[in-house]
Amino acid sequence: MGIVAIVGRPNVGKSTLFNRLVGMRQAIVDEAAGVTRDRHYGRCEWNGHEFSIIDTGGYAVNTDDVFEEEIRKQVLLAIDEADVILFMVDTTTGITDQCQLIAGILRRSNKKVIVVANKVDNSDLLFAIHEFHALGLGAPFAVSSVSGSGSGDLLDEILKYLPAGNGDEEEKNIPHLAIVGRPNVGKSSLANALLGEERNIVTPVAGTTRDAISTYYNKFGHEFVIVDTAGLRKRGKAMDDLEFYSVMRSVRAIEHSDVCLLMIDATRGVEAQDLSIFNLIIHNKKGCVLVVNKWDLVTKDTNTMKTVNAGILQRLSPFTNVPIVFTSVTQKQRLLDVLAAAEKVYANRSKRIATSQLNETMLQEIENFPPPAIKGKYVRIKYVTQLPSPSPSFAFFCNLPQYVREDYKRFLENKLRRHFDFTGCPIQVFLRKK
């Protein structure tokens, strides 16, 4: 499958075009310059052909942006990866010094470059695009990424230069891992350490990551799509539009994931915001692995890990059946344990228990400890089966489901966990009329 990268100076409309080509609002778009920071991947389909597309941050020099150097690095990596490069320029401002600088880099890259003159929102601006011939990268294509005009011709042109073969292998059912947590706990550093490359920008500034960045991972016998997300702050704090959209992307990443790696800072312990994110994961019925990062900064004695582990589980109660991995991303400590735990949780979440086995085990447990009688009514559970849902759900059929109390449902859940191992996964128990 071919790769197309969109590059250009800040605020020329790269993310707007990216969203149009992938067919959804995947990248955050705002009037402010420099919104996109990391490389952002999507998939575009045109005339039966599929290809990957990369949105990059605006390439700039000598600005006040503290992320300038990191963004430049990401742009150069995207140019290196791509088969075709879309060099976006702004028709309303014409050629700038930054455009000349980027054109020089692209000429040296020996890649196919298509000049895309954006913001041609009316026919009067159509004549203005000819000045971009001066960049020496061929005839420019007039588009308006807001209205979509000219995008069809552009896609036809892109297909001419992509490698042959559609690369239509059906996307396998690969587990999606979302790395979530408060700002500055090391989410992007963990993603980079696992991938073995500087995939996501990392700085000491809280809120560096804005979009949810997906990357395919296949190493050491593990295969995942890893999604790095923006940090989720307390709702009470003032939020600008960009941060609001970043948080929405993170919440959506949790909704679309199979397993969430909830990162917490070992030096600060489990805080209220960590608990809200944990509850959001459980509410969405997703698998969860707790990653305690910055463990190298904690002063330790013989029982420190055991004590901290017990303290965390106490904070998470009643849902305490969750694997906890103590890591240090900077020291590369126990990173593969995180993936092993995530794989185990994914397997538990996808587990199907045979109905005969369920009835044999659970009906015996129910006989040993039947539901308490209420108002002289006796509840008799006769049959149990697993429901065909994405996360583990079980239906217990009985004569009087309305008389089964919550504490007995928890008893049933605990017995299911004890016999069939659903570590890291929320379980739903339903009582139904037989």
N, C-alpha and C positions, 0 to 999 in steps of 0.2 A: 504493500500500500504506500503510495507517494506521500510526501510531507510538504506542505506549503507554509511558509512563515510570512507574517505581516510585520513589516518594520517601517519606521519613520520617526520624525521628531514628535515631541509631545503634542497632544490635542489636535491631531489631524483627522481623527475618526477611526482609528484602527480597531478599537473594541466594538464600535457600532457595526463596522463591516463584518467583523468576526461573528457577532451575534446573528447578523443577517445570513451569513453563509452556513452557520450550524443550525439555523432555524429556531433558535430559542434565546432568551435573554440570559446567557450563561456568564458573560463577563460584565462587571460593573461599569456603567457609563455615567459620567458626570461632566458638568461644564468645566470643572477645575482641571488644570493640566496635571499630568503625573499620577493619575488614579491607578493605572495598571503598573504592577511592579514585577511580579513573577511571570515566567512563561506560562501560558494558559492553553491547554490542548482541547480540541473539539474534533468532531467528525462531520464531514460534509459529503452529501450525495448529490450527484448531478448526472443526468442521462444514464443511469445505471452504473455509474462509476463512483467508488468511494475513495476518499483520501483524508488524511489527517491535516488539521490546520492549527497553527500556533499563533496566538496573539502575544505580542511582547510589549514591554514598557517603552515609553518614548525615549529615544536615544538623544541625550543632551550633554553638553559640556559647559563647565564654568557657571553652573546654576547654584542656587541656595539649597537645593534638595540634598539632604544627607544620604539619600539612597542612590544618588546619581551613579557612583562607581559600580555598585552592585547591579543596577538596572542595565548599565552598558555591558557588563559581563554576561548577563542573561540574554541580551540581544545578540551578542556575538556567538553565544552557544546555539541560539535558534538558527542563525545564518548557517552555522556549521552543519546542523542537523538536516536542513531543508533541501529538497530537490528543486523547488521553485520559490523565488522570493517576490512578494508583492511589496514594492516600495511606495508607500502612500505619501502623497504631497497634497497641500491645500491650495486649491485654485484661487481662493479669495486673497491669499497672501503672496502667492507666487514663490519663486526660488529664494530661499534664505541661505545664510552661511552654513546653518546646520544641515540643510538639504545637500549642499555641496560636499560637506564632510562625509555624510552617510553615503552619497553617490560614489565617492572615492573608495570607501571600504567595500562597497558592493561590486565595483568594477574589478577590484583585486581578488574577489572571492571566487571568480570563474564559475559562478552559478547562473542559471537562467533568471534574469530579473525582469519583472513586468512593472512599469511605472503606472500607478493608479492615481489619477487626478481626482480627488474627492471634492465634495461640496459643490458639484455642478448641478445646482438645484433649479436652474432655468436655462433656456436656450441662449441667452445673452452671454452666459459664462462659458459656453461651448468653445468660443474662439480663444479664450484666455489659456486653454490647456496647451496650446502649441509652444509656449515659451519653455515647457519642460523637455522639449527636444534637446535643449542646451545641456542637459545633464549627461548626454552621451550614452543613454541606456535604452534607446529605441523609442518607438511611438508610444505616447501616453494613452491610457484608457480612461475615458470620462465616466465617472460613476457618481451617484448620490447614495451614500450608504444609509441615509435616513429614509429616503423614499424607495430605494432599491433599484432605481433606474440605472441601466448599464451593467448590472451585476450578471445578467445572463451571458452577455458577450464576453465578459471577463472570465466567467467559468469555462466557456468554450475554449478560450485561449489557454487557460491553465491546463486543461486536459491534454492539449497538444504536447506538452513538455513533461508530463508525468511518466514514470517508468511503466512499461507495458505490464499487463496482468492486473486483474481487478483487486486481488488480495481479498477475495470475498469469503475467506474462511469464516464460518459462522462463529461469532464471538462466543467462546465457551462460557459456561456458567462459573465465572471467576468470582470468588468472594470479594466484597468491597469492605475495606478497613478504613474507618474514619478516625483520624487523630484529633481529639477534641480536648478542651480544657480552657482555663483562664488565660489571659494574655501573658506572654513571657515565661511559660513553664518549660519551653523547649520543644514545641510541636514540630516546627520546621527543621530544627536540628536533628530530631529523631528521624524524620522523613529523609533528610540528606544522608544521615549515617547509615540507614538501612539500604538506600539506593547506591551508596558509595560515590555520589557526585553532588556538586553544589546545585541541586535542582531548585531549591527554594531559597529566597533571600533571607539571611539571618542577621539581625543587628540587635544590640541591647535595647533598642527602642520598642516599648510595648505597642502592639498593633501594627507591626511591620507587614504581616500577611493580611490581605484584604479579601481575595477571592478564595473559593475552595478549589485547590489545585490537585487534579487526579493524575497519577502516574502508575503505569503497569510495572509490576515487580515479579521477577522470576529468578530466584537464586536460592542456593542451599536447600533445594527440594521444596521450597514454598512458592506458591503462585497466588498473588493478590493484586487488586487495584488499590493503591494506597492514596487516600485523600487527605491532604493537609488543609486544615481549616483556620479561619481567623479566631482569635481568642474571644470567649464569651464573657462580657463584663456584667456587673450588676445592672439591673434595669433602671435603678434610680439615678445612675450617673447620666449627665447630659450627653446626647448623642447627635453627631451631625449625620447628614444623609448617607455619606459614605460608610460610616460605621454601622448605621442601621442596616444597609444592604449587606455588609460583611456578615453581620450577625444572622440575617435571614439566610444567607448562603450556608453558614455553618449549621443552622437548624435543618435546612434542607439536606445537607450532607449526612446528618444523623438519620433523617427519614429514609434516605436512599441506601444506607449502608446495611451490611449484615452484622458486622461486629464493630464496636467502638472501642478505641484505646483511649481511656480517660486518663490524661496526664495530670499529676498533682506535684507540687513543689515540696520535696522532703523537708526543706528548711522551714516551711510554713504549715505543713500538715493539711488535714481536710478542713477547708473553710466552707462557709455557707454557700458560696457560689459553686464550689465543686459539687455540693449536695444537690443544688438545683439542676446542674448539668446531668448528674447521675440519675436523678428522677426523670429528666427528659428522655434519657436513653431507655430506662425501664418502661416509661409510659408508651414509648414507641415500640416496645417489645423487641429490642435489639440485644444481641449478645454484648457482654462488656468485659474488658480486661482493665484492671487498674494499674497504671504505670507510675510508680513513685520515682520521679527523676531527681537529679542533683544529690544522689545518695552519697557521693564522695565528699559533700560539704558538711555532712552530719558527723558530730563527734560520737564515736561508737564505743560500746563495751561488749561483753559476751552476749547479753540478751537484748541489745538494742532493737534488732530486726524483729524479734518475737514480740517485744513490747509495742513497737510502732504498729505491727500487723494487727495485734489485738485491739489497739486504740482505733485504727481505721475501721475495722469490722463493727466495732461498737457504734461508731458514727453512722455507718451505712445501714444499721438494722432498721426494719426487719429483714431486708434482702442482703444476707451476709454470704451467700453462696457464690462468691466472685473471686477469680484468681487475682493475686496481687504480685507484681514483679518489681523488685527494687533495682533501678538502673542508674547509670551515669552516662548520658549520651556523649559528653565530651571525652570521657575515659573509655568509651565503647564497652561498657560493662553490661553483660546479660542482655544484649540487644536481640540475640537469636531466641532467648527464652520468651521474649515478648511475642515473637512470631509463632513460636511453638504453642504458647498459651492461646493466641488468637485462633490458630488452626483447630485446636481442641474445642474451643468454645463454638466455632463455626460447625464442627462435626456434631456437637451436642445439640445445636439449634436445628440441624437438618435431620436429626435422628427420628426414625420411625419404629415404634414398638409394636410387635405383633399383638393382635387383640387377644389371642388365646393366652399369651404370656402375661399380658396386663391383668386379665381376669383371674388367672391362677394366683398371681402374687397379691394383687390389691384386695380381692374379695376375702382372702385369708386374713389380711391386716384389718379389714372392716369387721370381720367376724370376731377377731380378738378385741377390738375396741369399737363397738358400734356407735352411731350418732346418739347423743343423749335424747331421751324422750321429752317432748314439750307438750304441756297440757294433756298428758295421758296419751299422746299420739306417738307411735313408734315408726321411725323412718327405716325402711328396708331398701338398701342399695343392692340391685340385682345384677348389674352389667356395667362394664366400663369400656370405652373405646377412645382411640386417639383421633382427633379431628384433622382433616386435610388442610391445615393452615400453615403459613410460613414459619411461625414460631410454635413451640410445643403447647398444645391445647388438648384437654381431655374432658370428655363428657361422661358423667356418672348418672346412670338412669335409676330413678327410685320412685316410690309411691307418693312421697310428700316433699318435693324439692324446696317448698317455701319454708319448711321447718329446719333446714340445715343451716347452722350458724356459721359465721365467718371463721371462728376459731377451728371448727371442724374441717372447713375447706383448707385451712393452713396445715392441719394435721395430714390431710390427703396429699397436699403438695410436698410436704417434708418426706412422706413415705415414698412418693414417686422419685424424689431426688435421691433418697437413700438407696433404692433398688436399681435405678436406671441411670444415674449420674447425669444430671443436667447442669453441671457447674457453669456459671457465667450466663445462664439463660433465664429470663423470666418465664414462669409457667402459668397458664390460665386453667382454672378448674371450673367447669360448669356443671350444675345439677339440673337434670331434666326429668320431666315426667315420663315414666316408662310407657 
